[in-house]
Amino acid sequence: MHWATPYIGQPWSKHGQGPEAWNCWSFFRHVQQAHFEVETPMVPYADDLLVLARLFRDHQERGHWQPVTAYRDGDGVMMRTARYPIHVGVWLEVDGGRVLHCAAGSGVVCQSRRDLAANGWRIDGVYRHRGATS
């Protein structure tokens, strides 16, 4: 069984910090620390999507992540449903590549690019922590 399997179906909550419920960033932080030994700080949650997009874009943590074109387990996947990237997931090298993420209305899911698109998500970029060694 893949390490991600027990997470599937765990609920989403706007202010969830785990383990009972998660928002996308708290879930991303947990997975990065627990499975890839990467520490990431909190990013405050904002109800306004434009404010949330700016918080992600302008946060100092962004400088610790570099864009990549050859994806590997643990890479951060920025996604959007509209104009601004407001959602994050984790790239997994399973079944040709999938994104593990926690979203409103579905909780934790592991989706292919095709499934992401069918649910309205567009990958905005894939990033690797500068300190990642594996």
N, C-alpha and C positions, 0 to 999 in steps of 0.2 A: 504494500500500500504506500502511495506517495505521501510525503509529510503534509501536503496541503489538504488532503482529503478530509480530515476531521474539522477543518474550518468551514467547509461548504455548508451553506444553509444557516450559519450563524447570523443573527439579525443585525440590521443597520439601525442606528439612532443618530439623529443630528449631533448630539453631544456625547455619543457613546465613546468610552475610552477602553472598553473591553474588561473582562472577557465575556460579560453577559451580552453586550451589544457594542458595535463599532461605528465610527464614521470612517470615511475612506482614509483620511490621514492617520488616525490612530491605528487602524488596521495595518496600513503600510509600515508605520513605525514599528509596530509589534513584530511583523514578519521580518523586517530588516534586522532587528536586534536578535530575535530568537533563532533565525535560520541563516543569517549572513554576517552576523557580528558587526553590523553597522548601526551606530547610534545616530538618531536624528532628533532634532528638537521639536517641540510642539509648534504648530502654526495655529493661531487663534481661528475659531470658526466664525464666519459672518453669514447672516441670512441673505444679505444682498450679494448677488452673484458677481457683480462688477467689483465690489470690495473684496470678495473672496479671491477672485482672479488676481487682483493686485497684490493681495497678501502672499499668494503663491509666487507670483512673478518677482516681487521685490524682497522676499525673505532672504536673509544672509545665507541660509542653508543651500540655496540654489548654486552658489559658487563652489560647493563641494561636489557637484555632479556635472559630469561632462557628457555631451551628446555622443551616442554611438550608433553605428549602422549594422554591426554584427552583434546581435542580441545574445545574451546568456542569462541563465538563472539568476534572479535577484535584481536585474536591472529595473529601474523605475520607469513606468509607462504613464506619461501625461496624456490625458484624454479630454475631449470636449464634446458637448452636444450642440453648442451654438458657437458664438464668436470667440469665447474665451476658454482656455484650458482651466478646468475647475475640478478635475477628478484625477486620482492617481491609483495605479495598480502595480503589480509585480509581474514581470515577465517570467514564465516558466517554460523550459525546454521539454515539453511533453506534447505528444500528438501533433508535431509540426509547429508548436509554439502556441501558448495560451497566455491569457492575462488573468491573474488572480486579483480580485478586487471586491470591495464592499460598497454597494450602491443602494440608494433609497428604493424601496419597493421590491428589492430582491435579496438583500443581505449579501453574504459572501458567495460569490460565484467564480467559476473558472471558465473563461470563454475564449473561443477561437476569434480571429480577426473577423471572420464572417458573422459570427454570433454577435460580436460587439457592434458591427455595422447594422445588423438587423434590429438591435436595441437602441440605435441612435447615437452610439459612441463613435468618435473618430479619434484615432491615435494622433496626437499632436507632436510627440517626440519620445524617444527612449533614451534614458540617461543611466550612467554608471557612476557610483560613488568613487571618487578619486582614490580612496583608500582600499577599495575592493581588491583582494588578491587572488581569488579563485576565478 
